[in-house]
Amino acid sequence: MKLPRNSLRYLRGLILFGILFILWCGLQGTEHGRLLSKAVSLPLRYLEQQISPRDEFRADETENDWKAMPDERNGPLPPPRWPELDSSMPTNPLWPSDPDCSMYNVSFPLKVRKTFLVSHPRSGNSWTRYLIEGATGLVTGAVFKEKLYHFDMKNDPVKLEGKVILTKIHFNNRETVPDDVPVILLLRNPAKSIVSFYNFRKAQGSGSRWLYNVSYESYFTEDFARHANRQISRWTKVAADRLVYSRRLLVIPYEVLKADPIAQVRRALAFLGIPADEARLACLRRHSQGIALGLQRQADPYTPQQKLVMAEAVANISELLRKRNFPPLPAYN
């Protein structure tokens, strides 16, 4: 039986629609790859065309959103509870010289779930760990063998597995930071962190590396130019990897943390599932500066091209933040 011409045209349309629908479904599995590629390479002018006025955050929303608790962004969190402490490990006071706060100690927990503190180097990672230790009374660690803050011993990632509330890591990938491990992502203005990291690298062998500053002329060399180009790419990848792949994520901009440390610490406590001890937080507020505050040199050694690349990187990461229901990054000078 011969079908009418209109019926054949209708049938061909249905077949074409079905093929396109199947292809579309198959492509959904590559969403992570597309987002990550976009974060690294999408031009700023394209972002400006794609972000409509209704997508932009109003000033009052942006200010308030960075104070929102993590359960509003990542789904329900378990009720906060204090973990059991490891009685076989040492305990040290946090603020022994302050009579009103000398009763607060830092101790090793027992069998806590691993949570990473991910950042580009020189983005406030050490200070954030100090704040978390002060707020929780629990030790933080690292994937590197470095000295612990309040103990005369080096961090050993194997021996301290399950005994630290937070683990510092830089330059991550999906093997070192699996998708299902909770992550606190610390983001700082790349122009600031790259200069600070350059100072830190050049201080190799000196005593307090975070207090070292190179000569101002050193910034205007081929060595710094190569360093800056390499680190802009790494800053972008660290942020994009976590925003695309980490399933449970808390984002803290360093500039927001610096403006109100206790507010951001409260967000971190909720994310970690640790109760907020108001008396302890009051002591932390009095001692919020910490023990590893680096020099904050004001330097602008970047070429116009490098500034453009950084601006594009920041815009791309802000777009990924929006996709994860976070506000965009703060306005960087």
C-alpha positions in Angstrom: 0.0 0.0 0.0 1.4 3.3 -1.0 1.4 6.1 1.6 0.3 9.6 0.7 3.1 12.1 0.1 2.2 14.1 3.2 2.4 11.0 5.4 5.8 10.2 4.0 7.0 13.7 4.8 5.6 13.4 8.3 7.3 10.0 8.8 10.7 11.3 7.7 10.3 14.2 10.1 9.6 11.8 13.0 12.6 9.6 12.1 14.9 12.7 11.9 13.6 13.9 15.3 14.3 10.5 16.8 17.9 10.4 15.5 18.5 13.9 16.9 17.0 13.1 20.2 19.2 10.0 20.6 22.3 12.0 19.7 21.4 14.7 22.2 20.9 12.1 25.0 24.3 10.6 24.2 26.0 13.9 24.4 24.7 14.6 27.9 27.4 12.2 29.3 30.1 14.5 28.1 28.8 17.5 30.0 31.7 17.6 32.4 34.2 17.6 29.6 32.4 20.4 27.8 32.3 22.6 30.9 35.9 22.0 31.7 37.0 22.8 28.2 34.8 25.9 28.2 36.3 27.1 31.6 39.8 26.9 30.2 39.3 28.4 26.7 36.0 30.3 26.4 36.7 33.9 25.3 35.4 36.7 27.6 33.5 38.4 24.8 31.5 35.2 24.3 30.6 35.1 28.0 29.4 38.7 27.8 27.1 37.8 24.9 25.7 34.7 26.7 25.0 36.1 30.2 21.7 37.9 30.0 20.6 40.6 32.5 18.4 38.1 34.4 21.4 35.9 35.0 23.5 38.6 36.7 23.6 38.8 40.5 22.3 42.0 42.0 24.7 43.7 44.5 22.6 42.8 47.5 22.3 39.1 46.4 26.0 38.8 45.8 26.9 40.2 49.2 24.4 37.9 51.0 25.0 34.8 49.0 28.6 34.3 50.2 27.2 34.2 53.8 24.7 31.4 53.0 25.2 28.1 54.7 26.4 25.2 52.6 23.2 23.2 53.0 21.5 25.8 50.8 23.9 25.0 48.0 24.8 21.3 48.2 21.7 19.6 49.7 21.0 18.5 53.2 23.9 18.0 55.6 24.1 15.5 58.5 23.5 16.9 62.0 26.6 18.5 63.4 28.5 16.4 66.0 31.9 16.4 67.7 34.1 13.6 66.5 35.7 11.2 68.9 39.3 12.2 69.9 42.3 9.9 69.6 43.6 9.5 73.1 46.9 8.0 71.9 47.9 11.3 70.2 49.1 14.5 71.8 47.0 17.6 72.7 48.3 21.2 72.7 46.8 24.5 73.8 45.8 26.9 71.0 46.2 30.2 72.8 48.2 29.5 76.0 49.2 33.2 76.6 45.6 34.4 76.7 44.1 33.6 80.2 40.5 33.8 78.8 41.2 31.3 76.0 44.0 29.1 77.4 41.5 26.3 78.1 41.0 25.6 74.4 43.2 22.9 72.9 43.8 21.3 69.5 43.7 17.5 69.3 43.6 14.7 66.8 40.2 13.3 65.8 39.6 9.6 65.3 38.2 8.1 62.1 36.9 11.3 60.4 36.0 11.4 56.7 38.6 13.0 54.5 37.9 16.5 53.3 40.3 18.4 51.0 41.1 22.1 51.2 42.0 22.9 47.6 43.7 26.1 46.4 46.3 27.5 44.1 49.5 28.1 46.2 49.5 31.4 48.2 45.8 31.7 48.3 45.3 31.7 52.1 45.4 28.0 52.6 47.6 28.0 55.8 45.5 30.8 57.4 42.3 28.9 56.6 43.7 25.8 58.2 44.6 27.9 61.3 41.1 29.3 61.5 39.5 25.8 61.2 41.8 24.4 63.9 40.9 27.3 66.2 37.2 26.9 65.5 37.1 23.1 65.8 40.0 22.2 68.1 40.9 19.5 65.6 44.1 19.1 63.6 44.4 19.8 59.9 47.0 18.2 57.7 48.4 18.1 54.1 49.3 15.8 51.4 52.9 17.0 51.9 55.3 16.1 54.7 55.4 19.5 56.4 55.5 20.5 60.0 52.1 20.7 61.8 51.1 24.0 63.3 50.7 23.2 66.9 52.9 20.1 67.2 56.6 19.4 67.0 56.1 16.7 64.3 55.8 16.5 60.6 52.6 15.7 58.8 52.5 12.1 57.5 49.6 11.5 55.2 49.6 7.7 55.7 49.9 7.7 59.5 47.5 10.5 59.9 44.8 9.1 57.7 41.4 9.7 59.4 43.1 11.8 62.1 42.9 15.3 60.5 39.7 17.3 59.8 41.0 18.9 56.7 43.7 18.1 54.2 45.6 20.8 52.2 46.4 20.1 48.5 47.5 22.2 45.5 47.5 21.3 41.8 44.9 18.6 42.1 43.4 16.2 39.5 40.7 13.6 39.6 43.1 10.9 40.9 44.4 12.9 43.8 41.0 14.5 44.6 38.3 11.9 43.7 34.9 13.3 42.7 33.1 11.9 45.8 35.5 13.4 48.4 34.1 16.7 49.9 36.1 19.8 49.0 36.5 23.3 50.3 37.8 25.4 47.4 39.6 28.5 48.4 39.9 31.1 45.5 42.0 34.2 45.6 42.6 37.0 43.0 45.1 35.2 40.6 47.2 38.4 40.2 47.8 38.4 44.0 48.4 34.7 44.5 50.8 34.5 41.5 53.0 37.3 42.8 53.0 35.8 46.3 53.9 32.4 45.0 56.8 33.8 43.0 58.2 35.3 46.2 57.7 32.0 48.0 59.5 30.0 45.3 62.4 32.5 45.3 62.7 32.2 49.1 64.0 28.6 48.9 66.4 28.0 51.7 65.5 31.1 53.7 63.9 30.9 57.2 60.3 32.3 56.9 59.5 31.7 53.3 56.0 33.4 53.6 57.7 36.6 54.7 60.2 36.8 51.8 60.0 39.4 49.1 62.1 39.5 45.9 63.5 42.8 44.7 60.9 44.9 42.8 63.1 44.6 39.6 62.8 40.8 39.7 59.1 41.0 38.6 60.1 42.6 35.2 62.2 39.6 34.0 61.7 36.7 31.6 61.7 34.4 34.6 58.6 36.1 36.1 56.9 36.3 32.8 57.2 32.5 32.3 56.1 31.9 35.9 53.0 34.1 35.5 51.9 32.5 32.2 52.3 29.0 33.7 50.4 29.9 36.9 47.5 31.6 35.3 46.8 28.3 33.5 47.2 26.3 36.8 45.0 28.7 38.8 42.2 28.2 36.2 42.6 24.4 36.2 42.5 24.1 40.0 39.3 26.0 40.2 37.6 24.5 37.1 38.4 20.9 38.1 36.7 21.3 41.4 33.7 23.2 40.1 33.1 20.6 37.4 33.9 17.3 39.1 33.5 17.7 42.9 30.1 16.5 44.0 30.1 18.1 47.4 31.7 21.5 47.4 32.0 24.6 49.5 33.6 27.7 47.8 35.3 30.4 49.9 36.8 33.5 48.2 39.9 34.6 50.1 38.8 38.3 49.8 35.4 37.4 51.5 37.2 35.4 54.1 39.5 38.3 54.9 36.6 40.7 55.2 34.8 38.5 57.7 36.7 35.4 58.9 34.2 34.2 61.4 31.2 34.2 59.0 33.2 32.0 56.5 34.4 29.8 59.3 30.7 29.2 60.3 30.0 28.1 56.7 33.0 25.7 56.9 31.8 24.3 60.2 28.4 23.5 58.8 30.1 21.9 55.7 32.3 19.8 58.0 29.5 18.8 60.3 31.1 20.3 63.4 29.0 22.2 66.0 29.7 26.0 66.4 31.1 26.6 69.9 30.3 30.3 70.4 32.9 30.8 73.2 35.6 29.2 71.1 34.6 31.4 68.2 34.9 34.5 70.4 38.5 33.5 71.2 39.2 32.8 67.6 37.9 36.3 66.7 40.5 37.7 69.2 43.3 35.7 67.6 42.1 35.6 64.0 45.4 36.8 62.4 47.1 33.4 62.9 50.7 32.4 62.7 51.6 32.4 59.0 50.4 35.7 57.6 52.6 36.5 54.6 53.7 39.9 53.4 51.1 41.6 51.2 53.2 43.4 48.6 51.3 45.7 46.2 52.9 44.9 42.8 51.5 45.1 39.2 54.1 43.4 37.0 51.7 42.0 34.4 51.6 42.8 30.8 48.3 44.0 29.1 48.0 40.5 27.5 48.5 38.7 30.8 45.8 41.0 32.4 43.4 40.1 29.6 44.1 36.4 30.0 43.5 36.7 33.8 40.3 38.6 33.2 39.0 35.9 30.9 40.0 33.2 33.4 38.1 35.0 36.2 35.0 35.4 34.0 35.1 31.7 33.0 35.4 30.5 36.6 32.6 32.9 37.6 30.4 31.3 34.9 31.1 27.8 36.4 30.3 29.2 39.9 26.9 30.3 38.6 26.3 26.8 37.2 27.0 25.4 40.7 24.6 28.0 42.2 27.4 30.1 43.8 27.8 33.8 43.2 30.5 35.0 40.8 33.9 35.9 42.1 34.4 39.3 43.8 35.4 42.2 41.6 39.2 42.2 41.4 41.2 45.4 41.0 
